[in-house]
Amino acid sequence: MNKYRNKKVILDDYVFDSIQESKRYKELKILLKAEKIQELELQPHFLLQESFKKNGKTYRKIEYIADFKYIENGKTIVEDVKGMQTDVFKIKHKLFEKKYPDLELRIIK
């Protein structure tokens, strides 16, 4: 258990952060098999800000790791299963929307 009381689940050799996330994965697998979605990807990475140096200090890149990415009706969908939206996630969500305007980010509760 972590601080949000989520229980990790192993399914198809993947470790999911919560039961809710593993359930969504099962749903997406059914949609994939039924050809309602294509190219299901787990844990896709999105660069929100490159690393940089200022006054001799190096600042690390800011990256967002979603739960799922897939194609639905020709459109790229990014999903994140959230029981609770943290302040850090809210900031990353805004940065994602700015940097990736052509992608749709869906929050699954």
Secondary structure, 3 states (H helix, E strand, C coil): CCCCCCCCEEECCEEECCHHHHHHHHHHHHHHHCCCCEEEEECCEEEEECCEEECCEEECCEEEECCEEEEECCEEEEEEECCCCCHHHHHHHHHHHHHCCCCEEEEEC
